[in-house]
Amino acid sequence: MKLVKLSLSAIISVATISSVSNAKTLEDNGGGYSPLTTSSVSSAGILEDTMKNIDISGYSRYRYDSEYNDIEGHINKHRFTSDINFQSALDDNFFGVIGFRYDSGDNSGENSDAATQVGTNDTGFNYDNYGQTFNVRQFYLGYKAGNTTITAGRQVLGTFFTDDMVGTGIKVLNNDINGLTLAGMAFDNLQNDDDIRTRFYFIGKRNSPQAEFVTDRNLYSVAAIGSYDLVSFQLWYAAIDSVAQLYATDLLIGANIADIDLSLQAQYATSSMWAENFRLGLVLPLDDAKFAAIEAGAKAFGFDANA
């Protein structure tokens, strides 16, 4: 096995490199092909092999947002969002992933700045810290050996406590036990968004030299995720260095009786705070918190209900 340097061209064109290195020269073919013919045939094969080795996933969404407050009145916006990920095998064990994000909130109605905001005021303040143009959202290298997968780089955390938050770090997944996934991860450079309330929050007094954003801290997490005949569950623990410890349990029981799918799901989560947070200069002492929820569901004859 040879080492592969991960880059944009490596991820997108790994199959191209392979095809070119294995192509026969004109001399190998007895000089029977003209240069033009050889180039055309090789290009078609390269393109076909490249497309076969790339998996594309993601979503595109349009949403019309309408808000009202006493100061600004109605605020209406067209919201365009898209996350597209490209994954390519680098060899039998390694793979690379690069993901792009586009997000634009364009004012609607009779508004002085109702023009498309792409490329202007591109701070990302209200758009998950990405800005309003195309951005590289994920960029990481993966290695799979047996039932263990390791990914390293800029990627979605994927914890119970975060939605699509990204960070830079390493994640390990293992499926040696049938029906059970064990996960461990360590991340820093956390995305400045509202998933775990990182925006504007400080450790220490805001104006002191020791004050730090919550996003400057590291996040560590371990989990056990199981799925069996009637029962699925998740057990999670996460720690944000010097900020908080987080615990969560999710249990789902499902059964099919007379062509009716029945389910019962329960969740319990708690936090143990290590520090006080300060927001916009106001001291906010935080206490430990607890959350509990239960949901029953039924699905039959094309209808479903949850309570």
C-alpha positions, 0 to 999 in steps of 0.5 A: 500500500502506498501513501496517498496525499489528500487534496481536492484533486486526490478526492475528485480524480483518484480514479483518473490517476488510476486509469492513466497509470494503467493505460497502454501507450501507442507502442503497446498497441502497435501504433494502431491508434492515432493520438486523437483516437487514443485521447478520446477513448481514454477520456471517456473511460476516465470520466466513467471510472471517476463517476463510479468511484464518487458517492454524492449525498446531501440536500437542497432546500428553499424556505420562506421565513417570516418573522415579526417583532415590535421594533422592526415589524415584519421581516421576510426572507427567502432562504436557500440552503444546500449541503452536498458531500462527495466521497471517493475511495482512495484505495481499499482502506482509505477514503476522502470526503469533501462537503460544500455548503451554500446558504443565502437569506435574501430579504423579501418585500419592499426593502431597501436591501432586498437584493441577493446577499451572495458575496456581500456582508459575508460574516455568517453571523445569522447563517451558522457561521458559514457565510452566504456563499459557497463554503467548504463545510467538511474536509476529512480523510477516512480509514476503514479496517474490518469493522472499525472506521476512523475519520480525521479532519473537519467534519460533522460531530454527529453527537446526541447533543448536536445537530449538524455542528462541525468541528476539527478532530477525530472520530472512531466507530466500531461494529465488532459486536452485532447490532452495537456501534461503539463511538468515541471522538475528540474535537476542537475548533467548534463551529460557532452556532446555537447547537450547544449554545456556544454563540456569545458565551464566555468562560471567565469574565468577558473583559479579562485576559483569561476570558475564552469563547466556549468554541475555544474549548475541546469537546470529547464524547463516547457512545453506545448505540444498539439496535435489536429486534424490538429495542433500539437505544443510545447511551451518550456522554460528552464533555466540553472542557471546563464548561460542562458534562452532558449525559443522555439516554434514548430508548425505543421499543417497537412492535407490529401487532395485526399489521399495526406498528406500535412504538414507545420512545423515552429520552432522558438527558442531564448536564453537569456544569463546570463553569459560569457563562457570560453573555454580552457582558451579563453574568449568567450563573448556570445550574445543572439541568435535566430533561425527560420526554416520552412519546407513543406512536402508532402507524396503520393503513397509511396513517400515523399518529404520535403523542 
